[in-house]
Amino acid sequence: MTDVYKALADETRRTLLDVLLERDEQTLFELCSTLAMRHGLTPSRQAVSQHLDVLEQAGLVLTERRGRYKLHTIDTSPLTQIAERWPDRKALP
């Protein structure tokens, strides 16, 4: 669970998740381009790759190799653990 919190703690990683939520199966180049053009963020490719590694270790990003491309896809299932841990107080009896 702590990996999910660490992954979500950084604004760039949250932005990467937002970008992947809009469209899955993006390459590192596509993600870097989108960060720069739409969000005004210009981290190096290496920095974005490291952010993606943190997200992947937390289970929030899945990767798949197709030929020479590595495609990144979002997986929101680890986020359900957060809602299960702290249910809405209004829903409690």
Backbone bond lengths (Angstrom), bond angles and torsions (degrees), N, CA, C in turn:
res aa  C-N    CA-C-N  psi(-1)  N-CA   C-N-CA  omega(-1)  CA-C   N-CA-C  phi
1 M - - - 1.456 - - 1.518 111.17 -
2 T 1.329 117.96 -36.51 1.464 119.43 -177.64 1.528 111.22 -64.14
3 D 1.332 117.74 -30.18 1.459 119.57 178.29 1.521 111.24 -62.92
4 V 1.324 117.82 -36.32 1.460 121.49 178.50 1.521 109.70 -64.22
5 Y 1.326 116.37 -44.04 1.462 119.60 179.41 1.522 111.49 -64.95
6 K 1.322 116.83 -41.61 1.469 120.74 177.81 1.524 109.79 -61.91
7 A 1.321 115.83 -42.25 1.465 120.00 -178.99 1.523 111.34 -64.28
8 L 1.308 117.12 -38.20 1.467 120.79 -177.89 1.524 113.23 -82.61
9 A 1.322 117.16 -10.52 1.463 121.07 -176.18 1.523 113.30 -69.49
10 D 1.315 117.72 -23.03 1.462 121.24 -175.25 1.531 110.92 -99.28
11 E 1.316 116.41 133.58 1.469 121.55 -177.76 1.533 112.22 -63.32
12 T 1.314 117.44 -38.93 1.464 120.10 179.64 1.522 110.81 -64.16
13 R 1.329 117.25 -40.04 1.464 120.02 178.15 1.521 111.22 -66.45
14 R 1.329 117.18 -38.88 1.472 119.59 176.91 1.527 110.30 -64.46
15 T 1.323 117.15 -37.72 1.455 120.71 177.51 1.521 110.92 -66.37
16 L 1.322 117.32 -40.77 1.470 120.62 176.32 1.529 110.79 -59.13
17 L 1.319 117.02 -41.96 1.466 120.24 177.65 1.529 110.92 -63.28
18 D 1.339 116.93 -40.26 1.470 120.54 177.22 1.526 110.95 -61.30
19 V 1.323 116.15 -42.16 1.467 121.05 179.72 1.528 110.38 -64.41
20 L 1.316 116.71 -42.15 1.467 120.26 179.37 1.527 111.84 -70.98
21 L 1.319 116.63 -27.60 1.464 119.79 177.42 1.525 110.50 -67.79
22 E 1.322 116.38 -33.03 1.467 121.10 177.65 1.523 111.57 -68.83
23 R 1.345 115.77 -39.43 1.474 120.13 -179.59 1.517 109.09 -155.65
24 D 1.323 115.84 121.51 1.461 122.02 178.57 1.522 111.38 -78.31
25 E 1.320 114.37 175.08 1.458 123.45 175.46 1.529 112.91 56.12
26 Q 1.327 115.53 58.06 1.459 121.00 177.51 1.526 109.39 -109.64
27 T 1.326 114.51 146.76 1.459 120.95 177.01 1.528 109.50 -83.72
28 L 1.314 115.76 168.61 1.460 121.09 176.68 1.524 110.34 -58.70
29 F 1.326 117.63 -41.57 1.460 121.47 179.31 1.532 110.77 -60.87
30 E 1.330 116.89 -44.86 1.464 120.23 -179.98 1.530 111.51 -63.86
31 L 1.308 115.64 -40.66 1.461 119.08 179.55 1.527 111.55 -65.97
32 C 1.320 117.01 -43.74 1.473 120.85 178.04 1.522 110.87 -61.78
33 S 1.322 116.95 -41.57 1.463 121.54 179.54 1.516 111.13 -63.58
34 T 1.317 116.78 -44.36 1.458 120.70 -179.47 1.520 111.14 -65.60
35 L 1.314 116.89 -41.37 1.471 120.01 177.43 1.519 110.91 -58.63
36 A 1.313 116.54 -42.14 1.465 120.84 -177.37 1.537 111.77 -73.22
37 M 1.331 115.98 -47.22 1.463 119.63 -172.67 1.529 113.11 -76.34
38 R 1.307 118.30 -42.00 1.457 120.15 -174.05 1.521 114.60 -99.41
39 H 1.334 116.58 -23.51 1.462 118.89 -174.65 1.522 113.36 -117.56
40 G 1.317 117.55 -3.42 1.465 120.95 177.80 1.517 113.73 67.45
41 L 1.324 117.28 20.00 1.467 121.24 177.87 1.522 108.62 -101.32
42 T 1.325 116.50 132.14 1.463 119.41 -177.84 1.527 112.34 -128.39
43 P 1.337 117.46 54.70 1.463 118.02 174.09 1.529 109.54 -71.74
44 S 1.309 116.55 158.76 1.464 120.19 178.17 1.528 109.81 -67.43
45 R 1.327 115.75 162.59 1.470 120.07 177.10 1.533 110.08 -59.78
46 Q 1.321 116.21 -37.11 1.455 120.55 178.98 1.533 110.84 -63.74
47 A 1.330 117.02 -41.97 1.465 120.53 179.03 1.522 111.13 -64.48
48 V 1.335 116.94 -42.34 1.466 120.56 178.31 1.525 109.81 -64.38
49 S 1.317 116.83 -40.55 1.453 121.31 177.81 1.529 110.98 -61.22
50 Q 1.317 116.93 -40.59 1.465 120.71 178.33 1.526 111.05 -67.03
51 H 1.328 117.10 -39.60 1.464 120.54 175.83 1.528 110.40 -62.03
52 L 1.319 116.83 -42.29 1.461 120.66 178.60 1.526 111.32 -64.14
53 D 1.333 117.35 -35.24 1.465 120.90 176.89 1.527 111.23 -62.93
54 V 1.329 116.72 -41.86 1.468 120.79 178.05 1.526 109.85 -63.08
55 L 1.337 116.11 -43.77 1.464 120.19 178.79 1.523 111.42 -64.57
56 E 1.326 116.57 -37.46 1.459 120.61 179.22 1.535 110.86 -68.05
57 Q 1.319 117.36 -41.16 1.467 121.13 178.70 1.527 111.23 -64.01
58 A 1.334 116.48 -31.02 1.463 120.96 178.31 1.524 111.71 -81.33
59 G 1.320 116.70 -6.21 1.460 120.58 179.63 1.513 114.17 83.72
60 L 1.333 117.07 9.34 1.460 120.85 -178.25 1.522 112.99 -88.03
61 V 1.311 117.22 -17.80 1.467 121.98 178.44 1.532 108.29 -130.34
62 L 1.313 114.91 134.46 1.457 122.07 175.01 1.519 107.97 -109.70
63 T 1.313 116.84 146.00 1.460 119.94 178.72 1.521 109.78 -122.37
64 E 1.323 114.05 152.04 1.459 120.77 177.83 1.519 107.63 -144.50
65 R 1.313 115.74 133.77 1.469 120.88 176.62 1.516 109.20 -90.82
66 R 1.324 115.09 130.24 1.462 122.11 172.22 1.521 106.99 -129.94
67 G 1.297 114.57 103.06 1.457 118.60 -175.91 1.515 109.74 64.33
68 R 1.294 116.23 -125.34 1.463 119.43 179.49 1.524 113.18 -93.35
69 Y 1.336 116.88 3.96 1.456 121.48 -178.71 1.522 111.31 -101.70
70 K 1.319 115.39 142.78 1.459 121.86 173.61 1.530 106.10 -112.69
71 L 1.315 115.39 115.59 1.463 120.91 -176.30 1.518 110.20 -99.74
72 H 1.347 115.42 139.90 1.462 121.94 -177.16 1.531 108.82 -112.01
73 T 1.326 115.32 135.87 1.455 122.59 -178.78 1.521 108.77 -133.44
74 I 1.325 117.23 141.69 1.464 121.05 179.10 1.525 110.27 -82.02
75 D 1.323 115.29 145.71 1.460 122.51 174.16 1.526 106.62 -132.15
76 T 1.317 117.27 108.50 1.465 121.05 -175.43 1.527 113.45 -87.99
77 S 1.322 118.25 -0.35 1.466 119.85 -176.86 1.541 113.79 -59.28
78 P 1.342 121.21 -35.12 1.470 118.60 177.26 1.534 113.10 -63.74
79 L 1.324 117.62 -20.53 1.460 119.94 179.88 1.525 111.69 -72.29
80 T 1.317 117.78 -22.44 1.463 119.98 178.87 1.526 111.24 -66.05
81 Q 1.327 117.45 -26.66 1.460 121.07 177.02 1.519 110.96 -59.95
82 I 1.315 117.17 -34.60 1.465 121.11 -179.61 1.523 109.56 -66.40
83 A 1.326 117.12 -46.21 1.460 120.65 179.69 1.522 111.57 -65.64
84 E 1.325 117.37 -34.46 1.461 120.55 178.67 1.525 111.24 -70.80
85 R 1.319 116.09 -32.77 1.465 119.42 -178.06 1.517 111.05 -72.72
86 W 1.340 117.86 -39.83 1.452 122.23 179.87 1.520 109.38 -122.95
87 P 1.323 117.34 84.03 1.461 119.18 179.25 1.528 110.50 -67.09
88 D 1.295 115.56 160.08 1.453 121.98 179.94 1.536 108.98 -64.67
89 R 1.314 117.34 127.85 1.461 121.33 -178.39 1.518 112.20 -61.20
90 K 1.325 116.72 -32.62 1.458 120.35 -179.02 1.526 111.01 -65.53
91 A 1.323 117.45 -26.56 1.467 121.82 -178.20 1.535 111.42 -81.37
92 L 1.335 117.08 -16.80 1.471 120.16 -178.98 1.527 109.87 -76.53
93 P 1.343 117.71 146.54 1.475 120.02 179.19 1.497 113.11 -71.17
